Amino acid sequence: MREAYHVLEKKIESLPLKLTGQNVRHYKQLAIKGVYICPYCEAQLIVKYGEMREIHFSHKQSEACLESRTAEKAEKKYRNQTVRESEAHKTFVDIFIDELNVASKTNRNVRVDYGYRAKKELNYFPDIWLKINNNEIAMSVVTNVSANEDPTLAKDIKKRHKYFIENGMHPVWFIESKELAIEKEKQSIVLWEVEESIALKTKEDKKWEEDLKTIATDLSFFNLYNYTPSMHRLNINVQSLYYVHSSDGGISISIYRFLKDRSIKPFRAFLLGEGYDIPFSKALVINEGRLNLSNPIIDKKNREDFIAHYNSLVKQHQENERIKKEYEEQQRRELSKKKHVEQQQRNERDRNRALEEKIKKQKREEMQKNLNTLLEKAKDYLANIPFENYSEAQLWSKQSMFISDFKIKYMKGKYLNIDIDKFTFKMEQLIAEQFVAKQPLRKVKQQKLKEEMLAIVEKEFNKKSLDYLKKNTLATDPYISIPLFENMLTKLSNYAKKANWKFRVTDWIDRSDIGQCLINIINEREKTEGQELRRKLEQEQLEKNRLCDEIKDMQQVEGVQLVENVDELRNSDFKKIKEQHKFVLKLYEKKTRLSLF
């Protein structure tokens, strides 16, 4: 076993785990000199150390007493139970024991010991066993929690917690402060499953619950703290966690109270206040048969501060909501005003468009009325023109002159806003109708004379006139320009005088006949010219091929290589090929004469 009763100090001491060889010899000599005895049978103990087993106490006789064997077995079981803990675990436990021993010296109703010593028969041991009057407390410290071990360790701690209660002990858990994780901006604390398992409910927690019920009625309570709850319905369940940490001032305990919320991984709770620290010695003070584990004065102040802060947040929230509503109302008013202005602008544009359309309609009606009036006057004006006394050419010339004169005579002042193009088109229709109505019906003789005169046109028209025609006539239009038409009429009239014709040329032929005839002449001559051009190009290509073949043959003579690629030369200009042929021929003749000598 590793523990023995020190007869001088009159207390049980444990052997250190790591010792040098010299220290081992010192402990052996202390045991030989009778410093250590068995705490159960009071027999003198010796110290042993070997390769198979670390330093330990042993009875001088071959067999230890039953009590020591039971104690050694319990100690071994406890060491296996705490093998996963960090090095700080033993330090915390020893300090707890020292503080509680001080309290036990001044209070006969307090007993304290290591759990495996006080309750050797248990399957699970608390780190510290504390008895106050008839109340037994199982105190344990948890360290070295990791993500991989957390679920397994949580199950083990729940099992131990339940086991301690079944064996008449009240469990109290402490956890190393490095496991603490807080989201200050969200007023939350994120927990391991182990932390969620060891949380306690104390008298102060119940006071927190009573105060919270006065201000928290539903889940909207959390909105003020930027905290998103996981619970579906508000359930006020306040618990506490005790975090142990060391500093320059010694060991202290941080107390954090929270409103339990999320019960699945990752575990989270709503933090009540910021927590507070109390010195280790004050936390373990025994009052009225209980461990202190809190400072009621600080807890009361924290509750009051929390409620005051909550009321301040409510007022701030109400003020923000008021400002937000005012801003939204202002935005709505501005938007409504903007829409009203835009609607007025649209209405104004619609009115302007309607007015413009009305004015345009009135103008169109006025223009149509003026046009109808002018056309009526034009009909009367045309009725007085003796068309039978005019030739066709004169009639067409009269048409242009008539329209110009009529515009000058009748379109001054009030008639200036009529559609001129439409009026001109209508006037031309009227003139054509008048001309057709007064045209003599001599179709048979007219057709024969047309054929004779068109034959004359085809015969007499020269290339110069054709070029002029191309420049002054649309190819798709059978009508030709008036100057060219009058020129042709003059030629036909002169021919008719020589032939002693008894009628006017313009009575029997119109622009469309002459125009179509001239276009036919153009197409036929262009076709003929195209055929001649193709024949010329074909002859030229044959000549180019002949010259290139001769160049190719002549270059077979040594020293006559002037053209690198004869095939490319075939596509060159005919003049260039002739020049190349001339140079090659001269060089060829020179080389040939030299070869004769």
C-alpha positions in Angstrom: 0.0 0.0 0.0 1.1 3.6 -0.5 -0.2 5.1 2.8 0.9 4.8 6.3 0.4 6.5 9.7 3.2 8.9 10.6 3.8 8.4 14.3 5.4 11.8 14.7 3.0 13.9 12.6 0.1 11.8 13.9 -1.5 11.6 10.5 -1.7 9.4 7.4 0.8 10.2 4.7 1.2 8.9 1.1 4.4 8.1 -0.7 5.2 10.3 -3.7 5.0 8.8 -7.1 8.3 10.0 -8.5 11.3 9.7 -6.4 15.1 9.6 -7.0 17.2 6.7 -5.7 18.5 8.8 -2.8 15.0 9.7 -1.7 13.9 6.1 -1.9 16.8 5.2 0.5 15.7 8.0 2.9 12.1 6.6 3.0 13.5 3.1 3.7 15.6 4.4 6.6 12.6 6.3 8.0 10.6 3.1 8.0 13.4 1.1 9.6 13.6 3.7 12.4 9.9 3.2 13.1 8.4 6.4 11.7 5.6 4.5 9.8 3.0 2.1 11.1 -0.1 0.5 9.6 -3.1 2.8 10.1 -5.3 -0.4 10.7 -3.3 -2.9 12.8 -0.6 -0.4 14.0 2.2 -2.8 13.0 5.5 -1.3 11.9 5.9 -0.9 8.2 8.9 -1.0 5.9 9.4 0.6 2.4 10.0 -1.5 -0.6 10.9 -0.6 -4.2 11.6 -2.7 -7.3 11.4 -2.9 -11.0 8.1 -4.8 -11.0 6.4 -2.5 -8.5 6.9 1.1 -7.6 7.7 2.3 -4.0 5.2 1.2 -1.4 4.7 0.3 2.3 4.7 -3.3 3.4 4.3 -5.2 6.7 7.3 -6.9 8.1 5.6 -10.2 8.2 4.9 -12.0 4.9 1.2 -11.2 4.9 -0.4 -7.8 5.4 -3.4 -7.4 7.6 -6.9 -7.7 6.1 -7.7 -4.0 6.5 -4.5 -2.9 4.7 -5.2 -5.4 1.8 -8.7 -4.0 1.6 -7.4 -0.4 1.6 -4.7 -1.2 -1.0 -7.4 -2.8 -3.3 -9.6 0.3 -2.9 -6.6 2.6 -3.6 -5.7 0.6 -6.8 -9.4 0.8 -8.0 -9.4 4.6 -7.4 -6.1 5.1 -9.2 -7.6 3.2 -12.2 -10.7 5.4 -12.0 -8.6 8.6 -12.1 -5.9 7.5 -14.5 -7.4 9.7 -17.3 -7.3 12.9 -15.1 -4.6 15.5 -15.6 -1.7 16.3 -13.2 -3.7 19.2 -11.8 -6.4 16.8 -10.5 -4.3 15.5 -7.6 -3.3 19.1 -6.7 -6.9 20.2 -6.5 -8.0 17.2 -4.5 -5.1 17.6 -2.0 -5.9 21.3 -1.5 -9.6 20.5 -1.0 -8.6 17.9 1.7 -6.3 20.4 3.5 -9.0 23.1 3.6 -11.7 20.7 4.8 -9.3 19.3 7.4 -9.0 22.8 8.8 -12.8 23.0 9.1 -12.9 19.6 10.8 -10.5 20.6 13.5 -12.9 23.4 14.6 -16.1 21.4 14.2 -16.5 18.0 15.7 -19.4 17.2 13.5 -17.3 17.4 10.4 -15.3 14.5 9.1 -13.2 14.5 5.9 -11.1 11.9 4.1 -10.2 10.6 0.6 -13.1 8.7 -0.9 -11.3 5.4 -1.3 -10.2 5.5 2.3 -13.5 6.4 3.8 -15.6 4.1 1.7 -13.4 1.1 0.8 -16.3 -1.1 0.0 -17.7 1.1 -2.9 -17.4 0.3 -6.6 -17.0 4.0 -7.5 -15.2 6.4 -5.3 -15.6 10.2 -4.9 -12.3 12.1 -4.7 -13.3 13.4 -1.3 -15.7 12.1 1.3 -17.2 14.7 3.6 -19.6 14.1 6.5 -21.3 17.0 8.2 -23.5 15.8 11.1 -25.4 12.9 9.4 -25.1 14.2 5.9 -22.5 12.6 3.6 -21.2 14.5 0.6 -19.3 13.0 -2.3 -17.0 15.6 -3.8 -15.3 15.0 -7.2 -13.1 17.1 -9.5 -13.2 16.6 -13.3 -10.2 17.5 -15.5 -8.8 16.8 -19.0 -12.1 16.6 -21.0 -11.8 16.0 -24.8 -14.2 15.7 -27.7 -13.5 12.0 -28.1 -13.8 11.1 -24.4 -16.8 13.5 -23.6 -19.7 11.1 -24.5 -18.1 8.1 -22.7 -17.0 10.1 -19.7 -20.5 11.7 -19.4 -22.1 8.3 -19.2 -19.6 7.2 -16.6 -20.2 10.3 -14.5 -23.9 9.9 -14.7 -23.5 6.3 -13.4 -21.2 7.5 -10.6 -23.6 10.3 -9.7 -26.5 7.9 -9.4 -24.4 5.4 -7.5 -23.3 8.0 -4.9 -27.0 8.9 -4.3 -28.0 5.3 -3.9 -25.3 4.9 -1.3 -26.5 7.8 0.8 -24.2 10.5 -0.4 -25.0 13.9 -1.9 -22.7 14.4 -5.0 -20.9 17.7 -5.6 -18.9 18.2 -8.7 -16.1 20.6 -9.7 -14.5 21.0 -13.1 -11.3 22.5 -14.3 -11.8 26.1 -15.5 -10.0 25.5 -18.8 -13.1 23.8 -20.0 -15.2 27.0 -19.7 -16.6 28.3 -23.1 -18.7 31.5 -23.1 -20.3 33.6 -25.9 -20.5 37.0 -24.3 -22.2 38.7 -27.2 -25.0 36.0 -27.1 -25.1 35.6 -23.3 -24.6 31.9 -23.7 -22.4 29.1 -22.3 -21.5 26.1 -24.4 -21.0 22.9 -22.5 -19.5 19.5 -22.8 -21.9 16.7 -22.1 -19.9 16.1 -19.0 -20.6 19.7 -17.8 -24.3 19.3 -18.5 -24.2 16.1 -16.4 -22.5 17.5 -13.3 -24.5 20.8 -13.1 -26.1 21.2 -9.7 -29.3 22.9 -8.4 -28.7 24.9 -5.3 -30.7 27.1 -3.0 -29.4 30.2 -4.9 -30.5 28.6 -8.2 -34.1 28.4 -6.9 -34.0 32.0 -6.0 -32.9 32.8 -9.5 -35.9 30.8 -10.8 -38.3 32.8 -8.7 -36.9 36.1 -9.9 -36.8 35.0 -13.5 -40.5 34.0 -13.5 -41.4 37.7 -12.8 -39.8 38.9 -16.0 -39.6 35.9 -18.4 -43.0 34.8 -19.7 -42.2 33.4 -23.2 -39.4 32.8 -25.6 -39.3 36.5 -26.6 -37.4 37.0 -23.4 -34.2 35.8 -25.2 -34.5 38.3 -28.1 -33.2 41.1 -26.0 -29.9 39.2 -25.5 -29.3 38.1 -29.1 -29.7 34.5 -28.0 -31.5 31.9 -30.1 -33.2 29.4 -27.8 -33.5 25.7 -28.7 -36.5 25.0 -26.5 -39.9 25.2 -28.0 -41.6 26.5 -24.9 -40.1 28.5 -22.0 -38.9 26.3 -19.2 -37.2 28.0 -16.3 -34.7 25.5 -14.9 -31.6 27.2 -13.4 -28.5 25.2 -12.5 -24.9 25.9 -11.5 -21.4 24.8 -12.4 -18.3 25.2 -10.2 -15.0 25.8 -12.1 -11.7 25.4 -10.2 -8.7 27.4 -11.3 -5.4 28.4 -9.8 -3.8 31.9 -9.9 -1.1 33.8 -8.2 -3.4 34.4 -5.3 -4.1 30.6 -4.9 -7.0 28.3 -5.7 -10.4 29.8 -6.3 -13.8 28.7 -7.6 -15.8 30.4 -10.3 -19.6 30.0 -10.0 -21.7 30.2 -13.2 -25.5 30.0 -13.1 -27.4 29.4 -16.3 -30.9 28.7 -17.6 -30.8 25.1 -19.1 -31.7 25.0 -22.8 -30.2 22.7 -25.4 -29.8 19.1 -24.3 -28.2 17.6 -27.4 -24.7 18.1 -28.7 -23.4 20.8 -28.8 -25.0 21.6 -25.4 -25.8 25.2 -24.8 -27.5 27.2 -22.0 -28.4 30.9 -21.4 -25.9 32.5 -19.0 -27.3 34.4 -16.1 -25.0 37.3 -15.4 -21.2 37.0 -15.8 -20.5 34.6 -12.9 -18.2 35.4 -10.0 -15.2 34.0 -8.1 -14.9 33.2 -4.5 -11.7 32.1 -2.7 -11.3 28.4 -2.2 -11.2 28.7 1.6 -14.6 30.6 1.6 -16.2 28.3 -0.9 -15.6 25.3 1.4 -16.8 27.0 4.6 -19.4 25.0 6.5 -22.5 26.9 7.6 -25.5 25.4 9.2 -24.4 21.9 8.4 -23.8 22.7 4.7 -21.0 23.6 2.4 -21.0 27.3 1.5 -20.2 27.0 -2.2 -21.5 30.5 -2.9 -21.7 34.1 -1.7 -25.4 34.9 -1.0 -24.7 38.7 -1.0 -23.1 38.6 -4.4 -25.8 36.3 -5.8 -28.5 38.7 -4.6 -26.7 41.7 -6.2 -26.3 39.7 -9.4 -30.0 39.0 -9.5 -30.9 42.6 -8.9 -28.4 43.8 -11.6 -29.7 41.2 -14.0 -33.3 42.4 -13.6 -32.3 46.0 -13.8 -30.3 45.3 -16.9 -33.3 43.4 -18.4 -35.6 46.4 -17.7 -33.0 48.7 -19.3 -32.9 46.4 -22.4 -36.7 46.4 -22.5 -36.8 50.2 -22.5 -34.1 50.4 -25.1 -35.9 47.9 -27.2 -39.2 49.8 -26.9 -37.3 53.0 -27.8 -35.7 51.3 -30.8 -39.1 50.0 -31.9 -40.6 53.5 -31.6 -37.8 55.0 -33.7 -38.1 52.1 -36.2 -41.9 52.7 -36.5 -41.4 56.4 -36.9 -38.8 55.8 -39.6 -41.0 53.3 -41.4 -43.9 55.7 -41.2 -41.7 58.5 -42.6 -40.6 56.1 -45.4 -44.2 55.2 -46.1 -45.2 58.9 -46.2 -42.3 59.8 -48.5 -43.1 56.8 -50.7 -46.8 57.7 -50.8 -45.9 61.3 -51.7 -43.5 60.1 -54.4 -46.2 57.9 -55.8 -48.7 60.8 -55.7 -46.2 63.0 -57.6 -45.5 60.3 -60.1 -49.2 59.7 -60.6 -49.7 63.5 -61.2 -46.9 63.5 -63.7 -48.4 60.5 -65.5 -51.8 62.2 -65.5 -50.2 65.3 -66.9 -48.4 63.4 -69.6 -51.7 61.6 -70.5 -53.5 64.9 -70.7 -50.8 66.3 -72.9 -50.8 63.3 -75.1 -54.6 63.4 -75.4 -54.5 67.1 -76.2 -51.8 66.5 -78.8 -53.8 63.7 -80.3 -56.9 65.9 -80.4 -54.9 68.7 -82.1 -53.5 66.3 -84.6 -56.9 64.9 -85.3 -58.3 68.3 -85.8 -55.4 69.1 -88.2 -56.0 65.9 -90.1 -59.7 66.6 -90.4 -58.9 70.2 -91.6 -56.3 68.9 -94.0 -58.7 66.3 -95.4 -61.4 69.0 -95.7 -59.0 71.3 -97.5 -57.9 68.5 -99.7 -61.4 67.6 -100.7 -62.1 71.2 -101.5 -59.0 71.5 -103.6 -59.8 68.3 -105.4 -63.3 69.6 -106.3 -61.7 72.8 -107.6 -59.2 70.7 -109.5 -61.9 68.6 -111.2 -63.5 71.8 -112.4 -60.2 73.1 -113.5 -59.4 69.9 -115.4 -62.8 69.8 -117.1 -61.9 73.0 -119.0 -58.7 71.6 -120.5 -59.2 70.4 -124.1 -57.2 67.1 -123.9 -58.1 66.2 -127.5 -55.9 69.2 -128.7 -52.8 68.0 -126.8 -50.3 65.3 -127.5 -49.4 62.8 -124.9 -46.1 64.5 -124.1 -47.8 67.8 -123.8 -50.4 66.3 -121.5 -47.7 64.9 -119.1 -45.9 68.2 -119.2 -49.1 69.9 -118.6 -49.6 67.7 -115.6 -46.5 68.9 -113.9 -47.2 72.5 -114.9 -50.8 72.2 -113.8 -49.9 70.9 -110.4 -47.4 73.7 -109.9 -49.7 76.4 -111.1 -52.6 75.0 -109.1 -50.5 75.0 -105.9 -49.5 78.6 -106.5 -53.1 79.7 -107.3 -55.2 77.8 -104.7 -52.8 76.8 -101.9 -51.9 80.2 -100.4 -52.9 81.0 -96.8 -55.4 78.6 -95.4 -54.4 75.6 -97.6 -50.8 75.6 -96.7 -51.2 72.7 -94.1 -52.5 70.0 -96.5 -50.6 66.9 -97.2 -48.8 67.9 -100.4 -47.7 64.4 -101.4 -51.2 63.0 -101.0 -52.6 66.0 -102.9 -50.1 65.5 -105.8 -50.9 61.8 -106.0 -54.7 62.5 -106.1 -54.1 65.2 -108.8 -52.2 62.7 -110.9 -55.0 60.2 -110.6 -57.5 62.9 -111.7 -55.4 63.8 -114.7 -54.9 60.2 -115.7 -58.7 59.6 -115.4 -59.4 62.7 -117.6 -56.8 61.6 -120.2 -58.2 58.0 -120.4 -61.8 59.3 -120.6 -60.9 61.6 -123.6 -58.5 59.1 -125.3 -59.8 58.2 -128.9 -60.6 54.5 -129.3 -58.2 53.5 -132.2 -56.7 50.4 -130.6 -56.0 48.3 -133.8 -54.3 51.1 -135.7 -52.5 52.3 -132.5 -51.0 48.8 -131.9 -49.6 48.6 -135.5 -48.2 52.1 -135.3 -46.6 51.3 -131.9 -44.8 48.3 -133.3 -43.5 50.4 -136.2 -42.3 53.2 -134.0 -40.7 50.8 -131.4 -38.8 49.2 -134.2 -37.5 52.7 -135.2 -36.6 53.3 -131.5 -34.6 50.0 -131.4 -32.9 50.8 -134.7 -32.1 54.5 -134.1 -31.0 54.4 -130.4 -27.2 54.4 -130.1 -24.9 53.4 -127.3 -24.4 56.9 -126.0 -28.1 57.2 -125.4 -28.1 53.8 -123.7 -25.4 55.0 -121.2 -27.5 58.0 -120.5 -30.5 55.8 -120.0 -28.6 53.6 -117.4 -27.8 56.7 -115.4 -31.3 58.2 -115.4 -33.6 55.2 -115.1 -34.3 52.6 -112.4 -33.6 49.1 -113.8 -36.8 47.7 -112.4 -39.0 50.5 -113.6 -40.3 50.4 -117.2 -40.8 54.2 -117.1 -37.9 56.5 -118.0 -37.2 60.0 -117.1 -39.1 62.8 -118.8 -36.1 64.5 -120.5 -35.1 61.3 -122.1 -38.7 60.6 -123.1 -39.0 64.0 -124.7 -35.7 63.5 -126.6 -37.0 60.2 -128.0 -40.4 61.9 -128.9 -38.5 64.6 -130.8 -36.6 62.0 -132.8 -39.8 60.1 -133.6 -41.6 63.3 -134.6 -38.9 64.2 -137.0 -39.0 60.7 -138.5 -42.8 60.9 -138.8 -42.5 64.2 -140.7 -40.1 62.6 -143.2 -42.5 59.6 -143.6 -45.5 61.9 -144.1 -47.5 60.3 -141.3 -51.0 61.9 -140.9 -51.1 61.7 -137.0 -49.2 62.9 -134.0 -46.6 60.5 -132.6 -47.7 61.3 -129.0 -51.2 60.2 -129.7 -50.1 56.6 -130.3 -47.2 55.8 -128.0 -46.5 56.4 -124.3 -43.6 56.3 -121.9 -44.1 52.8 -120.8 -43.8 51.3 -124.3 -40.6 53.3 -125.0 -39.2 52.6 -121.6 -39.7 48.8 -121.8 -38.3 48.8 -125.3 -35.1 50.6 -124.2 -34.7 48.2 -121.2 -35.0 45.2 -123.6 -32.3 46.8 -125.8 -30.0 47.3 -122.8 -30.4 43.7 -121.6 -29.8 42.3 -125.0 -26.7 44.4 -125.6 -25.3 43.7 -122.2 -25.9 40.0 -122.9 -24.0 40.3 -126.2 -21.2 42.3 -124.7 -20.9 39.7 -121.9 -20.6 36.8 -124.4 -17.9 38.7 -126.3 -16.0 39.4 -123.0 -16.1 35.8 -122.0 -14.8 34.7 -125.4 -12.0 37.2 -125.1 -11.1 36.0 -121.6 -11.1 32.4 -122.7 -8.7 33.2 -125.6 -6.5 35.2 -123.3 -6.3 32.3 -120.8 -5.4 29.8 -123.6 -2.6 32.2 -124.7 -1.4 32.5 -121.1 -1.2 28.7 -120.7 0.6 28.4 -124.0 3.2 31.0 -123.0 3.7 29.3 -119.5 4.1 25.9 -121.2 6.8 27.4 -123.4 8.5 29.0 -120.4 8.5 25.6 -118.6 10.0 23.8 -121.6 12.7 26.5 -122.2 13.7 26.4 -118.5 14.8 22.7 -118.9 17.9 24.0 -120.5 20.7 24.5 -118.0 21.1 28.2 -116.9 17.7 29.3 -118.1 15.9 29.0 -114.7 14.3 32.5 -114.2 10.8 31.5 -113.0 10.6 29.4 -109.8 7.0 28.4 -110.0 5.4 28.4 -113.5 2.0 27.1 -112.2 1.6 30.2 -110.0 2.5 32.4 -112.9 -0.5 31.1 -114.9 -2.8 33.1 -112.5 -0.8 36.3 -113.1 -1.6 39.3 -115.3 -1.3 38.5 -119.1 1.1 41.4 -119.6 3.4 40.1 -116.8 3.4 36.6 -118.4 4.3 38.1 -121.8 7.3 40.0 -120.3 8.5 36.8 -118.4 8.2 34.8 -121.7 10.2 37.5 -123.5 13.1 37.4 -121.0 13.2 33.6 -120.8 13.2 33.4 -124.7 16.1 35.8 -125.0 18.1 33.8 -122.4 17.2 30.5 -124.1 18.3 31.7 -127.5 21.6 33.0 -126.1 22.3 29.7 -124.4 21.3 27.7 -127.5 23.7 29.7 -129.7 26.6 29.2 -127.3 26.0 25.5 -127.3 26.4 25.4 -131.1 30.0 26.6 -130.9 
